[in-house]
């Protein structure tokens, strides 16, 4: 039945295909709406993608995941790795006419660091930065609490975007609804539930954009996004549902963009649940998981088995970290050794969009006697439940995904597995704790020698994998659909980059 539906959709919409592309405007359709216009008060990749054309950071990542200059023209670290000096690009104006200089940069970061603002990105920066100095008009010094070799990665992530000082003075409520950065596009309007519109910045410090206007829309309905692209209502859609990838690839006039990403899908095993306090039980669940079957049935092959608790694009990933093979008999043996030969009940909290993953695990684990109870939730309730402190936590294991914008192992392993990262402070959803892992992560984060950092991170990954803190499932490929006339658009980990899109005639 599904094959018939997909074929019918393909045939009908090939006939409808007409280009929405024009020099005046590009329409982009996402699966989720933006949460805010404040770059420092969210962690949602779709919100980042909307804000990316309007805000800029001191440094940036190129398509090879290398750190490159953006609002900073140069930077250097002291020998001890505790002082980082950035030279700020001159002649740059914010969209409201304010000048970019060292004081503006300091004010933007000070806003993030101020606990009274309650910004979600504060912990990431406050754990590293001790103070900020401005020794010259276009020079900023970051004095760190300890050596942090990935600091140039930290100044490249979206939550460190530089915000207009005049806009900061208008308060957090203003910034939640308005974007005032230095990017090639300027904020025009945000109609909640409908669209975000931005127009090209005629006074941009770099090359002025070719496309006059970007319009972001959204739909959670997979078929609606695909139909919008094929009918010409949208010029770009992201993400492309894996089930529809072949349709887009085979539709004349459209391009399927596919890249390996850092997005890692996993199940955090909540150790507040007594059976999950046993390493053997957690290992059993890993052995009882047929990851390749999940990839084929749910992703239509658009992914790879996760062999590590972190993504394959980020620095520090160990490609030789051993994955758990599918071995249900081994799983049964381990459960028996742990005293659960007759199984146990495991409750899983999952967002509606990922419920099919929980259902797949439910079927697989029933074969070893584990009864899975699935709690499907909309995002707000899910977040409230899974980010609860231990005293209020219901003990649900959690299906989630993670893509580290830092592109460094510190952005994966520390928030997910360090003892200091228990929710709600960070994202250790299962309350996993291993002093040896904590030590390795701390050593790696504070070591300047990159080869030693890799060694520390490799050891940490292997211990976490052995401890089965998570059921690491797969690395999902990033998929975007484009009208063939759209160019200079690319995928960075799990985000669509639209800073300088162009149109080919």
C-alpha positions in Angstrom: 0.0 0.0 0.0 2.8 2.4 0.9 4.6 1.7 -2.4 1.4 2.5 -4.3 1.0 5.8 -2.4 4.6 6.9 -3.0 4.3 6.0 -6.7 1.0 7.9 -7.0 2.5 10.9 -5.3 5.5 10.9 -7.5 3.5 10.6 -10.8 1.0 13.3 -9.8 3.5 15.8 -8.6 5.9 15.4 -11.5 3.1 16.8 -13.6 2.6 19.7 -11.1 6.3 20.6 -11.0 6.9 24.2 -11.6 9.7 26.4 -10.2 9.1 28.8 -7.4 12.6 30.1 -7.8 13.0 33.7 -8.8 15.7 36.3 -8.1 13.4 38.0 -5.7 12.8 35.2 -3.2 13.5 31.7 -2.0 11.1 29.7 0.1 12.4 27.1 2.5 10.2 24.6 4.3 11.3 22.9 7.5 9.6 20.3 9.6 9.5 22.5 12.7 8.9 26.2 13.4 11.5 28.3 15.1 11.3 28.5 18.9 12.7 32.0 19.2 14.7 34.7 17.4 17.2 34.7 20.3 20.3 32.8 19.1 21.5 32.2 22.7 18.4 30.9 24.2 17.6 27.6 22.4 19.4 24.4 21.2 17.1 23.5 18.3 18.7 22.9 14.9 15.7 24.2 12.9 15.8 27.4 14.9 19.5 27.7 14.2 18.9 27.3 10.4 16.4 30.2 10.4 18.7 32.5 12.3 21.9 31.5 10.5 21.5 34.0 7.6 20.9 36.9 10.1 23.5 36.3 12.8 27.2 35.7 12.7 29.8 34.4 15.1 33.4 35.3 15.6 34.6 32.2 13.8 32.7 29.7 11.6 32.9 26.2 10.2 33.5 25.6 6.5 32.2 22.6 4.5 35.2 20.6 5.6 34.3 21.3 9.3 37.4 23.5 9.7 37.3 26.7 11.8 37.6 29.8 9.6 37.4 33.6 10.2 34.0 35.4 10.2 33.6 38.4 12.5 37.1 37.8 13.8 39.9 38.1 11.3 42.5 36.3 13.4 42.9 34.7 16.8 45.5 33.0 18.9 45.9 31.1 22.1 48.5 31.7 24.8 51.0 28.9 25.5 49.1 27.7 28.5 45.8 27.6 26.5 44.0 29.9 29.0 44.0 33.2 27.1 42.5 33.6 23.7 42.9 36.8 21.8 40.6 37.7 18.9 41.1 40.5 16.3 37.6 41.9 15.4 36.8 42.7 11.8 36.6 46.4 11.2 33.9 48.3 9.2 31.1 46.0 10.2 27.6 47.4 11.1 24.7 45.6 12.8 21.4 45.7 11.0 20.3 48.6 13.3 23.4 50.7 12.4 25.3 49.9 15.6 29.1 49.4 15.2 30.8 46.1 15.7 33.8 46.5 17.9 35.4 44.8 20.9 32.9 46.4 23.3 30.0 45.0 21.3 31.5 41.6 21.3 32.1 41.7 25.1 28.5 42.9 25.7 27.1 40.1 23.6 29.0 37.4 25.5 28.4 39.1 28.9 24.7 38.8 28.2 25.1 35.1 27.8 27.2 34.8 30.9 24.8 36.9 33.1 22.9 34.3 35.2 20.0 36.9 35.6 19.2 36.5 31.9 18.6 32.7 32.3 19.7 31.9 28.8 19.9 28.3 27.8 23.4 28.6 26.4 24.9 30.1 29.6 26.3 26.8 31.1 28.2 26.0 27.9 30.1 29.4 28.0 30.2 30.0 31.7 31.9 26.7 32.4 34.8 27.9 30.3 35.1 31.7 30.3 36.3 33.5 33.5 36.4 37.1 32.2 36.5 39.1 29.0 38.9 42.1 28.4 39.0 44.7 25.6 42.6 46.0 25.4 42.0 47.8 22.1 39.0 49.0 20.0 39.1 45.8 17.9 40.8 43.3 20.2 39.0 41.0 22.6 40.7 38.7 25.2 38.9 35.8 26.7 40.5 34.7 29.9 39.5 31.1 30.6 39.0 29.2 33.8 41.2 26.4 32.5 42.9 25.5 29.3 40.3 24.7 26.6 41.8 23.8 23.3 38.4 23.7 21.6 37.7 27.3 22.3 37.8 28.3 18.6 35.1 25.7 18.1 33.1 27.3 20.9 33.2 30.7 19.2 31.9 29.1 16.0 28.7 27.7 17.4 25.4 29.5 16.7 24.6 30.2 20.4 27.7 32.5 20.5 26.3 34.7 17.8 27.1 38.4 18.2 24.0 40.5 19.0 23.6 44.2 18.5 24.4 46.1 21.7 21.5 48.5 21.1 19.1 45.5 20.7 20.5 44.0 23.9 19.5 47.2 25.7 15.9 46.6 24.5 15.7 43.4 26.6 15.4 39.7 26.2 11.7 39.8 25.3 12.6 42.0 22.3 15.3 39.6 21.2 13.0 36.7 21.5 10.8 38.2 18.7 13.4 40.1 16.7 16.8 39.3 15.2 19.4 42.0 15.0 22.8 40.7 13.9 25.4 41.4 11.2 24.5 38.7 8.7 23.8 39.0 5.0 20.1 38.9 5.7 18.0 41.2 7.9 14.9 40.3 9.9 11.6 41.5 8.4 8.8 39.6 10.2 7.9 36.5 12.1 4.2 35.5 11.9 3.9 32.7 14.4 2.5 29.6 12.9 3.0 30.9 9.4 6.4 32.2 8.3 9.7 34.1 9.0 10.7 36.6 6.4 14.2 38.2 6.0 15.5 40.5 3.3 19.0 41.0 2.0 21.3 43.3 3.9 22.4 46.0 1.4 25.1 47.2 3.8 26.6 43.7 4.4 30.3 43.9 5.0 30.9 41.0 2.6 29.4 40.2 -0.7 25.8 41.4 -0.8 23.4 38.5 -1.3 22.0 37.8 -4.8 18.6 36.6 -3.6 16.5 39.5 -2.3 14.4 37.6 0.3 14.3 34.3 2.2 10.9 33.0 3.4 10.9 30.1 6.0 7.8 28.0 6.4 7.2 24.7 8.1 5.0 21.6 8.1 5.3 18.6 10.3 3.5 16.5 7.6 6.1 14.7 5.6 4.1 14.5 2.4 3.2 18.1 2.6 6.8 19.1 2.5 7.5 16.9 -0.5 4.4 18.1 -2.3 5.5 21.7 -1.7 8.8 21.1 -3.3 7.5 19.3 -6.3 4.7 21.7 -6.9 7.0 24.7 -6.7 5.5 26.1 -3.4 8.9 25.6 -1.8 12.4 25.8 -3.3 14.1 23.9 -0.5 12.8 21.4 2.0 14.6 20.1 5.1 14.6 17.4 6.2 13.6 15.1 3.5 11.8 12.0 5.0 13.9 9.0 4.0 10.8 7.3 2.6 10.5 10.1 0.0 14.2 10.4 -0.9 13.9 8.3 -4.0 10.9 10.2 -5.3 12.8 13.5 -5.1 15.9 12.0 -6.6 13.9 10.7 -9.6 11.9 13.9 -10.1 13.2 16.1 -13.0 14.2 19.5 -11.9 14.9 18.5 -8.3 18.1 17.5 -6.4 18.4 15.3 -3.4 21.3 16.5 -1.2 22.6 13.8 1.1 25.5 14.1 3.6 26.8 12.0 6.5 26.0 13.9 9.7 26.9 13.9 13.3 23.3 13.3 14.3 23.2 10.3 16.5 20.0 8.5 17.5 20.1 6.7 20.9 18.2 5.5 23.8 19.4 6.8 27.2 19.0 4.0 29.7 17.8 5.5 33.0 19.8 4.1 35.9 17.1 5.3 38.3 15.3 2.2 37.1 16.7 -0.7 39.2 17.3 -3.3 36.5 19.2 -0.7 34.5 21.7 -0.3 37.3 23.2 -3.6 36.1 25.8 -3.3 33.3 24.8 -6.8 32.2 21.2 -5.7 31.7 22.2 -2.7 29.7 24.6 -4.8 27.6 21.8 -7.3 27.0 19.5 -4.6 25.6 22.3 -3.5 23.2 22.8 -7.1 22.0 19.1 -7.5 21.5 18.9 -4.5 19.2 19.0 -5.1 15.4 20.3 -1.8 14.3 20.6 -2.6 10.6 16.9 -3.7 10.5 16.0 -0.3 12.1 18.0 1.6 9.5 16.5 -0.4 6.6 12.9 -0.2 7.8 12.8 3.3 9.3 15.5 5.2 7.4 15.2 3.3 4.1 18.9 2.7 4.3 19.8 6.4 4.8 22.1 5.9 7.8 24.8 3.8 9.3 25.1 1.8 12.5 26.3 3.9 15.5 29.5 2.2 16.7 30.2 4.9 19.3 28.3 7.1 21.7 29.3 10.2 19.7 28.9 11.3 16.1 31.4 10.4 13.3 32.0 14.0 12.0 33.2 15.6 15.2 36.9 15.7 16.3 37.8 12.8 18.6 35.5 10.2 17.1 37.0 6.7 17.3 36.0 4.7 14.1 37.4 1.5 15.7 35.2 1.7 18.8 33.4 -1.7 18.8 29.7 -1.7 18.0 27.3 -4.2 19.6 26.5 -7.0 17.2 22.9 -8.3 17.1 22.9 -11.4 19.3 19.6 -12.1 21.1 21.0 -15.3 22.6 23.9 -13.5 24.2 21.3 -11.0 25.5 19.3 -13.7 27.1 22.4 -15.1 28.8 23.3 -11.7 30.2 19.8 -11.1 31.6 19.9 -14.5 33.3 23.3 -13.8 34.8 21.9 -10.4 36.1 18.9 -12.2 37.7 16.3 -11.2 35.1 15.9 -14.4 33.2 12.1 -13.7 33.1 12.7 -10.2 31.9 11.4 -6.9 33.4 9.4 -3.9 32.4 11.0 -0.9 30.8 9.3 2.5 30.3 10.3 4.7 27.4 9.5 8.4 26.9 9.5 9.4 23.2 8.3 12.3 21.1 5.5 11.4 18.7 7.8 11.8 15.6 10.2 9.1 16.9 7.6 6.7 18.3 8.4 4.2 15.5 11.8 3.7 16.9 10.4 2.8 20.3 7.9 0.4 18.7 10.8 -1.3 16.8 12.7 -1.8 20.1 9.5 -3.0 21.8 9.2 -5.8 19.2 12.9 -6.8 19.4 13.1 -6.7 23.1 10.0 -8.8 23.6 12.0 -11.7 22.2 14.2 -11.6 25.3 11.4 -11.1 27.8 11.6 -7.3 28.2 8.2 -5.6 28.2 8.4 -2.1 26.8 5.8 0.5 27.8 5.9 3.5 25.4 4.9 7.0 26.6 4.4 9.1 23.5 4.5 12.9 24.2 4.6 16.2 22.4 7.9 18.0 22.8 7.0 20.3 25.7 5.8 17.5 28.0 8.6 15.2 26.8 11.2 17.8 27.8 9.6 18.4 31.1 9.7 14.7 31.9 13.1 13.8 30.7 15.0 16.8 32.0 13.6 16.4 35.5 16.1 16.2 38.4 16.5 12.8 40.1 14.1 13.5 42.9 11.3 14.3 40.4 12.3 11.9 37.6 10.0 9.1 36.8 12.8 6.9 35.6 11.8 6.7 32.0 14.5 5.7 29.5 14.6 8.2 26.7 14.8 8.1 22.9 16.6 11.2 21.7 19.1 12.4 19.2 22.2 14.6 19.4 24.2 16.6 16.9 27.1 18.6 18.4 27.4 22.0 16.9 30.8 22.2 18.5 32.1 19.5 16.1 34.3 18.3 19.0 34.0 15.3 21.2 33.6 17.7 24.2 30.3 18.7 22.7 29.1 15.1 22.7 30.6 13.2 25.5 30.7 15.8 28.3 27.0 16.9 28.2 25.8 13.3 27.7 28.0 11.2 30.0 29.8 13.3 32.6 28.6 13.0 36.2 28.4 16.8 36.4 26.0 16.8 33.4 23.0 15.1 35.1 19.7 16.7 34.0 18.5 19.4 34.4 22.0 21.0 34.4 22.9 19.4 31.1 21.8 16.3 29.1 22.9 13.2 31.0 19.4 11.8 30.7 20.2 8.4 32.2 22.2 9.6 35.2 25.2 7.5 34.0 28.3 8.0 36.2 31.8 6.6 35.9 34.7 8.4 37.7 37.1 7.0 35.1 35.1 8.5 32.3 34.8 11.8 34.1 38.6 11.9 34.5 39.2 11.2 30.9 36.7 13.8 29.7 38.2 16.4 32.0 41.8 15.6 30.9 40.8 15.8 27.2 39.0 19.1 27.7 42.0 20.7 29.4 44.8 19.3 27.3 46.3 21.4 24.5 47.9 18.5 22.7 45.4 17.3 20.2 46.8 13.8 19.8 46.5 13.3 23.6 43.0 14.6 23.4 42.1 12.0 20.8 43.6 9.3 23.0 41.6 10.4 26.0 38.4 10.6 24.0 39.0 7.2 22.4 39.4 5.6 25.9 36.2 7.3 27.1 34.2 6.1 24.2 35.2 2.5 24.7 34.4 2.6 28.4 31.0 4.2 27.8 30.3 1.7 25.1 31.3 -1.2 27.4 29.2 0.2 30.2 26.2 0.4 27.8 25.2 3.8 29.1 23.1 4.2 26.0 21.7 2.0 23.3 23.4 3.9 20.5 21.3 3.2 17.4 22.4 4.9 14.2 23.9 8.0 12.5 21.2 9.4 10.3 22.2 11.0 7.0 21.1 14.6 6.5 18.7 14.9 3.5 17.6 18.1 1.8 15.5 18.6 -1.3 16.3 21.5 -3.7 15.0 23.0 -6.9 17.9 22.5 -9.4 18.2 26.2 -9.8 19.2 26.7 -6.2 23.0 26.7 -5.5 25.5 27.5 -2.7 23.4 25.7 -0.1 25.0 23.0 2.1 24.6 20.8 5.1 26.6 21.2 8.3 26.1 18.2 10.5 22.4 18.3 11.0 21.7 21.9 9.8 20.9 23.4 6.5 23.3 26.4 5.8 21.7 29.2 3.9 23.9 32.2 4.4 24.6 33.0 0.7 22.2 31.0 -1.5 22.3 31.8 -5.2 20.1 31.0 -8.2 21.4 29.4 -11.4 19.6 30.2 -14.6 
